[in-house]
Every structure is written in structure tokens, then in C-alpha cells.
Amino acid sequence: MAVIGPSGCGKTTLLHLLAGLIRPRSGVIRILGQDLSQLRGGHLDHFRGQRIGLVFQRFHLLPALTVYENVLLAQRLARVPIDPARVEALFDRLNLAGLERHKPSMLSQGQAQRVAIARALVHGPELVMADEPTSALDDDHATEALALLRQSAQAVGAALLVVTHDQRVHGRLEREFEMAAQR
């Protein structure tokens, strides 16, 4: 599903609410059968780490880690077996092969974005949420990254939610919702 709307209309806030990164002032948010308001601290972190893959708009790659270590971090936090073959397959698919030992500061914006996508997918989450996953990518890489997100989500039976202002996403996902800026 895609949520498309202009900058500032609340797309990122919606994603953060759905991921349990911020709490709603009222109401209940139920994700994958879990009422997020019932989870606190480490339990919420564990739920998110096990079941949700996040691609943040600002990537949040750890500068002290290599690209490879940044991607493996998701498997470690999810407490799933480390799977180098899965990492390598994602690196090949996202055109990241050869960058494994690079630090994030050595990457272009597009490369960093693709590393963030790999990190969100590597542990096989049930729900993948991506905030502007194509914004720093050229047309070819944007098409590739969106296709990888879709295919990976489908392969593991995961739901995919993309929030974006990027009109190139229009018509590429099964469902689409439009958010408008408040007047």
C-alpha cells in the first residue's frame, strides 16, 4: 500500500505511529494483531525488531559500522540467525556488492538509501514500512528499490506500507491512499 501526499501532511507521523515510535494521544493502534499501547519499553522494541522492517527517511545508518555490519544489525536485533547468503543476495539485488566494508560516510545518498532498504528486509519481517524509500534514487534505482520492496514483502508474506511524496510510486502498489495538507 502507498500513502502519497505532499511534504508536511503527516505521512511520516502516521508511519511513526504505526511503528510504535510515537504514541497516539488517544485511540488504539493495532498492528499485526498487537495493541501497541499494551507494549512498553523493551517489549515494544522486541515486537518491532522481530516483526517490522523500517526504512527511515534519514536512513539512520550507524557511522561506526560498515555497510555489512549495518545490515547484519537488523538480524542481530531481531534475534534471528545470521544469514550471510541473504545479505549477499540483497547486496547483489540492490547493486551494493563491493561496498560491504565501506562506512556510511563513504556512500552516496542513493547507496545509503539502498543499504537502509537492505537492513529493513534482511530479517524477514511481517510488515515493512518505508518512509520516502525512493526519494534519493534516480529513476532506474527507484524502480529497482520499489520492486525489491514489493517482491521481498510478497516472498515472506509481509505487508508493505510506503509513505512518499514521490509521484513515481503512483500506480505501482496494489492500494493507494492520498493524504492532503491541512488547511
Backbone as CSV, one residue per row, in Angstrom:
resi,resn,N_x,N_y,N_z,CA_x,CA_y,CA_z,C_x,C_y,C_z
1,MET,0.837,-1.160,0.000,0.000,0.000,0.000,0.894,1.239,0.000
2,ALA,0.456,2.237,-0.691,1.171,3.513,-0.716,0.286,4.588,-0.096
3,VAL,0.907,5.453,0.681,0.261,6.666,1.168,1.058,7.799,0.537
4,ILE,0.409,8.526,-0.356,1.085,9.575,-1.126,0.502,10.927,-0.737
5,GLY,1.388,11.874,-0.548,0.934,13.217,-0.213,2.090,14.178,-0.177
6,PRO,1.786,15.462,-0.136,2.844,16.473,-0.141,3.641,16.476,1.165
7,SER,4.804,17.064,1.107,5.621,17.207,2.308,4.833,17.980,3.357
8,GLY,4.947,17.535,4.618,4.302,18.233,5.714,2.874,17.838,6.001
9,CYS,2.324,16.844,5.286,0.918,16.491,5.507,0.731,15.429,6.591
10,GLY,1.822,14.880,7.137,1.695,13.928,8.234,2.021,12.491,7.893
11,LYS,2.590,12.234,6.723,2.907,10.857,6.326,3.907,10.201,7.272
12,THR,4.964,10.908,7.605,5.979,10.352,8.496,5.415,10.160,9.895
13,THR,4.597,11.087,10.359,3.960,10.935,11.671,3.083,9.686,11.680
14,LEU,2.316,9.470,10.625,1.491,8.263,10.515,2.361,7.012,10.605
15,LEU,3.440,6.973,9.858,4.333,5.810,9.880,4.909,5.602,11.285
16,HIS,5.332,6.675,11.934,5.902,6.566,13.285,4.861,6.074,14.290
17,LEU,3.611,6.496,14.140,2.541,5.982,14.993,2.340,4.484,14.767
18,LEU,2.294,4.078,13.507,2.067,2.667,13.182,3.224,1.773,13.618
19,ALA,4.424,2.336,13.665,5.604,1.565,14.091,5.792,1.603,15.607
20,GLY,4.975,2.369,16.303,5.119,2.471,17.743,6.281,3.340,18.171
21,LEU,6.772,4.166,17.260,7.874,5.064,17.602,7.380,6.281,18.365
22,ILE,6.133,6.648,18.124,5.477,7.672,18.938,4.111,7.124,19.335
23,ARG,3.600,7.614,20.433,2.321,7.124,20.951,1.207,8.105,20.585
24,PRO,0.028,7.573,20.270,-1.097,8.461,19.968,-1.624,9.125,21.238
25,ARG,-2.220,10.278,21.086,-2.820,10.970,22.231,-4.100,10.272,22.678
26,SER,-4.758,9.614,21.732,-5.970,8.862,22.063,-6.124,7.749,21.030
27,GLY,-7.011,6.826,21.330,-7.275,5.734,20.412,-6.313,4.574,20.603
28,VAL,-6.476,3.581,19.736,-5.684,2.354,19.798,-5.083,2.094,18.428
29,ILE,-3.838,1.693,18.421,-3.192,1.267,17.179,-2.884,-0.209,17.319
30,ARG,-3.478,-0.988,16.424,-3.287,-2.430,16.446,-2.541,-2.815,15.165
31,ILE,-1.348,-3.376,15.359,-0.504,-3.799,14.239,-0.214,-5.278,14.398
32,LEU,-0.448,-6.046,13.348,-0.198,-7.489,13.363,-0.858,-8.143,14.578
33,GLY,-2.070,-7.679,14.891,-2.835,-8.241,15.993,-2.433,-7.754,17.372
34,GLN,-1.456,-6.876,17.446,-0.955,-6.400,18.740,-1.374,-4.957,18.976
35,ASP,-1.997,-4.708,20.123,-2.313,-3.346,20.540,-1.011,-2.737,21.047
36,LEU,-0.471,-1.771,20.315,0.822,-1.200,20.666,0.808,-0.491,22.012
37,SER,-0.351,-0.012,22.448,-0.411,0.683,23.743,-0.177,-0.275,24.905
38,GLN,-0.296,-1.567,24.654,-0.080,-2.566,25.709,1.396,-2.926,25.868
39,LEU,2.231,-2.463,24.943,3.659,-2.788,24.994,4.444,-1.601,25.521
40,ARG,5.392,-1.861,26.383,6.230,-0.809,26.961,7.701,-1.149,26.738
41,GLY,8.495,-0.105,26.602,9.957,-0.225,26.559,10.494,-1.368,25.715
42,GLY,11.177,-2.287,26.384,11.831,-3.395,25.706,10.875,-4.311,24.969
43,HIS,9.649,-4.455,25.462,8.672,-5.312,24.782,8.270,-4.724,23.431
44,LEU,8.103,-3.411,23.404,7.785,-2.740,22.144,8.971,-2.835,21.183
45,ASP,10.182,-2.619,21.688,11.387,-2.751,20.855,11.511,-4.157,20.287
46,HIS,11.258,-5.166,21.127,11.349,-6.558,20.679,10.302,-6.849,19.607
47,PHE,9.068,-6.394,19.821,7.996,-6.584,18.843,8.397,-5.972,17.505
48,ARG,8.867,-4.730,17.555,9.260,-4.026,16.340,10.435,-4.750,15.664
49,GLY,11.436,-5.145,16.449,12.618,-5.805,15.898,12.309,-7.141,15.263
50,GLN,11.380,-7.880,15.822,11.024,-9.200,15.300,10.103,-9.127,14.082
51,ARG,9.173,-8.186,14.084,8.074,-8.275,13.135,7.969,-7.148,12.123
52,ILE,8.751,-6.076,12.326,8.635,-4.913,11.448,10.003,-4.559,10.881
53,GLY,10.032,-4.243,9.601,11.228,-3.707,8.961,10.959,-2.251,8.614
54,LEU,11.862,-1.369,9.008,11.665,0.064,8.783,12.753,0.635,7.889
55,VAL,12.329,1.427,6.915,13.249,2.227,6.108,12.930,3.673,6.449
56,PHE,13.858,4.301,7.160,13.643,5.670,7.599,14.035,6.662,6.508
57,GLN,13.403,7.806,6.527,13.695,8.856,5.557,15.148,9.323,5.675
58,ARG,15.678,9.370,6.878,17.058,9.817,7.092,18.012,8.640,7.265
59,PHE,17.569,7.440,6.982,18.350,6.192,6.941,18.794,5.675,8.301
60,HIS,19.353,6.511,9.169,19.820,6.089,10.493,20.850,4.963,10.428
61,LEU,21.765,5.037,9.482,22.874,4.084,9.442,23.872,4.488,10.529
62,LEU,24.432,3.516,11.200,25.383,3.805,12.272,26.756,4.075,11.671
63,PRO,27.301,5.266,11.883,28.536,5.673,11.211,29.768,4.854,11.583
64,ALA,29.792,4.263,12.765,30.962,3.485,13.192,30.978,2.082,12.591
65,LEU,29.848,1.645,12.054,29.748,0.307,11.473,29.940,0.353,9.966
66,THR,30.396,-0.763,9.410,30.478,-0.878,7.954,29.074,-1.076,7.399
67,VAL,28.947,-0.987,6.097,27.677,-1.246,5.429,27.180,-2.644,5.786
68,TYR,28.061,-3.626,5.711,27.701,-5.016,6.027,27.216,-5.133,7.470
69,GLU,27.931,-4.512,8.406,27.553,-4.573,9.816,26.225,-3.855,10.069
70,ASN,25.965,-2.767,9.370,24.688,-2.072,9.495,23.533,-2.979,9.091
71,VAL,23.714,-3.739,8.024,22.653,-4.635,7.562,22.492,-5.811,8.527
72,LEU,23.601,-6.387,8.971,23.529,-7.502,9.918,22.878,-7.103,11.234
73,LEU,22.981,-5.836,11.582,22.412,-5.355,12.835,20.927,-5.705,12.952
74,ALA,20.205,-5.628,11.862,18.770,-5.955,11.899,18.559,-7.418,12.268
75,GLN,19.391,-8.313,11.750,19.262,-9.726,12.113,19.604,-9.924,13.593
76,ARG,20.625,-9.246,14.055,21.018,-9.374,15.465,19.908,-8.860,16.389
77,LEU,19.358,-7.686,16.072,18.315,-7.109,16.916,17.035,-7.943,16.891
78,ALA,16.756,-8.572,15.764,15.572,-9.428,15.651,15.812,-10.800,16.277
79,ARG,17.048,-11.059,16.646,17.437,-12.347,17.239,17.103,-13.510,16.319
80,VAL,17.379,-13.305,15.027,17.254,-14.389,14.054,18.664,-14.831,13.686
81,PRO,18.812,-16.052,13.173,20.152,-16.498,12.798,20.771,-15.576,11.747
82,ILE,22.053,-15.313,11.932,22.782,-14.504,10.953,22.832,-15.307,9.656
83,ASP,22.449,-14.667,8.557,22.364,-15.339,7.267,23.149,-14.548,6.220
84,PRO,24.474,-14.812,6.110,25.288,-14.072,5.145,24.806,-14.228,3.702
85,ALA,24.224,-15.383,3.360,23.731,-15.581,1.995,22.584,-14.626,1.693
86,ARG,21.725,-14.405,2.663,20.608,-13.470,2.472,21.130,-12.044,2.300
87,VAL,22.138,-11.684,3.110,22.743,-10.359,2.996,23.366,-10.197,1.611
88,GLU,24.125,-11.201,1.182,24.782,-11.133,-0.130,23.758,-11.017,-1.260
89,ALA,22.667,-11.768,-1.166,21.630,-11.705,-2.201,21.005,-10.307,-2.256
90,LEU,20.758,-9.717,-1.100,20.212,-8.353,-1.073,21.214,-7.354,-1.643
91,PHE,22.494,-7.525,-1.304,23.524,-6.623,-1.822,23.598,-6.719,-3.347
92,ASP,23.530,-7.927,-3.871,23.555,-8.094,-5.332,22.337,-7.434,-5.952
93,ARG,21.175,-7.696,-5.383,19.924,-7.186,-5.943,19.854,-5.662,-5.899
94,LEU,20.421,-5.066,-4.843,20.358,-3.618,-4.682,21.607,-2.908,-5.201
95,ASN,22.424,-3.634,-5.943,23.629,-3.044,-6.536,24.546,-2.439,-5.460
96,LEU,24.761,-3.205,-4.376,25.623,-2.772,-3.282,26.882,-3.630,-3.158
97,ALA,26.989,-4.655,-4.000,28.159,-5.537,-3.933,29.429,-4.706,-4.096
98,GLY,30.415,-4.991,-3.248,31.668,-4.256,-3.273,31.714,-3.124,-2.271
99,LEU,30.575,-2.819,-1.650,30.522,-1.725,-0.675,30.473,-2.239,0.767
100,GLU,30.569,-3.539,0.954,30.385,-4.145,2.271,31.272,-3.538,3.352
101,ARG,32.504,-3.202,3.026,33.449,-2.697,4.037,33.460,-1.170,4.134
102,HIS,32.666,-0.521,3.322,32.594,0.939,3.375,31.837,1.386,4.627
103,LYS,32.189,2.550,5.112,31.426,3.198,6.189,30.343,4.059,5.533
104,PRO,29.250,4.303,6.214,28.174,5.105,5.635,28.630,6.461,5.090
105,SER,29.632,7.065,5.715,30.101,8.375,5.254,30.718,8.320,3.863
106,MET,31.059,7.126,3.394,31.674,6.965,2.079,30.645,6.728,0.977
107,LEU,29.376,6.686,1.337,28.314,6.336,0.389,27.637,7.574,-0.178
108,SER,27.133,7.426,-1.389,26.256,8.448,-1.950,24.901,8.342,-1.251
109,GLN,24.048,9.336,-1.435,22.698,9.294,-0.868,21.941,8.056,-1.343
110,GLY,22.032,7.785,-2.622,21.327,6.633,-3.177,21.836,5.318,-2.620
111,GLN,23.154,5.191,-2.459,23.725,3.973,-1.882,23.274,3.808,-0.435
112,ALA,23.293,4.890,0.331,22.862,4.829,1.728,21.396,4.413,1.823
113,GLN,20.587,4.914,0.910,19.172,4.562,0.914,18.987,3.074,0.615
114,ARG,19.767,2.554,-0.325,19.675,1.123,-0.650,20.170,0.248,0.501
115,VAL,21.171,0.713,1.250,21.621,-0.024,2.438,20.494,-0.050,3.475
116,ALA,19.807,1.067,3.652,18.690,1.130,4.597,17.575,0.170,4.184
117,ILE,17.338,0.040,2.904,16.328,-0.906,2.409,16.772,-2.330,2.699
118,ALA,18.037,-2.647,2.430,18.557,-3.992,2.722,18.405,-4.304,4.210
119,ARG,18.734,-3.351,5.069,18.636,-3.561,6.520,17.187,-3.838,6.933
120,ALA,16.231,-3.174,6.303,14.816,-3.376,6.647,14.301,-4.737,6.210
121,LEU,14.916,-5.341,5.209,14.422,-6.599,4.650,15.151,-7.839,5.150
122,VAL,16.348,-7.685,5.659,17.240,-8.815,5.895,16.730,-9.813,6.932
123,HIS,15.915,-9.393,7.868,15.449,-10.311,8.911,14.071,-10.916,8.616
124,GLY,13.542,-10.680,7.413,12.273,-11.288,7.018,11.085,-10.834,7.846
125,PRO,10.853,-9.525,7.970,9.750,-9.032,8.801,8.375,-9.343,8.199
126,GLU,7.345,-9.255,9.038,5.966,-9.456,8.583,5.377,-8.190,7.982
127,LEU,5.904,-7.064,8.389,5.436,-5.773,7.904,6.657,-4.913,7.606
128,VAL,6.697,-4.367,6.414,7.778,-3.454,6.032,7.155,-2.083,5.831
129,MET,7.709,-1.089,6.535,7.235,0.282,6.404,8.398,1.131,5.915
130,ALA,8.149,1.859,4.850,9.216,2.647,4.234,8.781,4.099,4.092
131,ASP,9.625,4.980,4.615,9.376,6.419,4.573,10.240,7.016,3.471
132,GLU,9.618,7.413,2.383,10.316,8.015,1.236,11.460,7.125,0.726
133,PRO,11.207,5.835,0.432,12.302,4.926,0.057,12.907,5.189,-1.315
134,THR,12.286,6.026,-2.121,12.803,6.273,-3.472,13.279,7.702,-3.677
135,SER,13.168,8.536,-2.662,13.397,9.969,-2.843,14.811,10.340,-3.278
136,ALA,15.825,9.593,-2.844,17.211,9.944,-3.204,17.736,9.107,-4.357
137,LEU,16.850,8.380,-5.026,17.277,7.465,-6.079,16.900,7.985,-7.458
138,ASP,17.759,7.673,-8.442,17.402,8.011,-9.818,16.284,7.076,-10.268
139,ASP,15.743,7.300,-11.456,14.581,6.538,-11.912,14.825,5.030,-11.918
140,ASP,15.977,4.592,-12.449,16.265,3.155,-12.522,16.362,2.528,-11.139
141,HIS,17.120,3.165,-10.241,17.269,2.619,-8.890,15.971,2.723,-8.095
142,ALA,15.174,3.750,-8.339,13.882,3.875,-7.662,12.969,2.722,-8.069
143,THR,12.934,2.423,-9.351,12.126,1.308,-9.836,12.609,-0.003,-9.232
144,GLU,13.934,-0.210,-9.211,14.537,-1.415,-8.629,14.220,-1.541,-7.146
145,ALA,14.404,-0.456,-6.403,14.188,-0.495,-4.963,12.725,-0.779,-4.630
146,LEU,11.805,-0.151,-5.338,10.392,-0.388,-5.100,10.022,-1.831,-5.455
147,ALA,10.568,-2.333,-6.562,10.314,-3.726,-6.955,10.872,-4.685,-5.900
148,LEU,12.059,-4.398,-5.377,12.639,-5.259,-4.345,11.790,-5.243,-3.085
149,LEU,11.352,-4.072,-2.680,10.481,-3.988,-1.504,9.217,-4.825,-1.712
150,ARG,8.600,-4.674,-2.862,7.373,-5.443,-3.167,7.636,-6.930,-3.188
151,GLN,8.662,-7.351,-3.959,8.960,-8.778,-4.111,9.359,-9.413,-2.784
152,SER,10.170,-8.719,-2.009,10.614,-9.263,-0.724,9.447,-9.396,0.235
153,ALA,8.598,-8.403,0.255,7.417,-8.466,1.118,6.522,-9.631,0.693
154,GLN,6.299,-9.778,-0.600,5.469,-10.870,-1.094,6.090,-12.228,-0.808
155,ALA,7.400,-12.335,-0.961,8.095,-13.616,-0.774,7.945,-14.154,0.644
156,VAL,7.888,-13.267,1.626,7.757,-13.716,3.016,6.344,-13.508,3.548
157,GLY,5.432,-13.107,2.679,4.052,-12.887,3.095,3.875,-11.643,3.946
158,ALA,4.768,-10.680,3.782,4.715,-9.452,4.575,3.873,-8.397,3.875
159,ALA,3.287,-7.559,4.684,2.603,-6.378,4.172,3.644,-5.291,3.939
160,LEU,3.370,-4.411,3.006,4.277,-3.307,2.689,3.495,-2.003,2.722
161,LEU,4.029,-1.051,3.466,3.462,0.290,3.514,4.554,1.273,3.136
162,VAL,4.302,2.039,2.084,5.243,3.056,1.617,4.564,4.407,1.772
163,VAL,5.218,5.320,2.488,4.718,6.693,2.558,5.692,7.562,1.772
164,THR,5.135,8.399,0.895,6.002,9.151,-0.007,5.293,10.342,-0.632
165,HIS,6.080,11.272,-1.093,5.556,12.336,-1.947,5.973,12.076,-3.394
166,ASP,6.771,11.027,-3.624,7.331,10.697,-4.930,6.241,10.153,-5.864
167,GLN,5.895,10.920,-6.865,4.838,10.527,-7.795,5.215,9.311,-8.650
168,ARG,6.503,8.944,-8.681,6.906,7.738,-9.418,6.340,6.474,-8.781
169,VAL,5.936,6.546,-7.523,5.363,5.394,-6.824,3.897,5.196,-7.236
170,HIS,3.262,6.276,-7.709,1.847,6.239,-8.098,1.584,5.071,-9.052
171,GLY,0.603,4.240,-8.689,0.182,3.130,-9.533,1.060,1.891,-9.462
172,ARG,2.070,1.872,-8.616,2.993,0.726,-8.554,2.693,-0.248,-7.425
173,LEU,1.782,0.123,-6.519,1.407,-0.763,-5.430,-0.086,-1.043,-5.527
174,GLU,-0.525,-2.122,-4.899,-1.906,-2.574,-5.043,-2.933,-1.561,-4.562
175,ARG,-2.629,-0.900,-3.450,-3.547,0.099,-2.912,-2.827,1.418,-2.774
176,GLU,-3.611,2.468,-2.848,-3.025,3.797,-2.752,-4.000,4.720,-2.032
177,PHE,-3.458,5.472,-1.079,-4.239,6.462,-0.360,-3.527,7.795,-0.515
178,GLU,-4.310,8.842,-0.564,-3.722,10.170,-0.693,-3.990,10.954,0.586
179,MET,-2.924,11.571,1.095,-3.048,12.479,2.234,-2.920,13.900,1.702
180,ALA,-3.696,14.768,2.273,-3.632,16.177,1.879,-3.126,17.000,3.062
181,ALA,-2.525,18.113,2.756,-2.074,19.023,3.794,-3.293,19.666,4.449
182,GLN,-3.193,19.882,5.770,-4.270,20.560,6.460,-4.324,22.014,6.046
183,ARG,-5.522,22.535,5.957,-5.676,23.948,5.556,-5.942,24.790,6.751
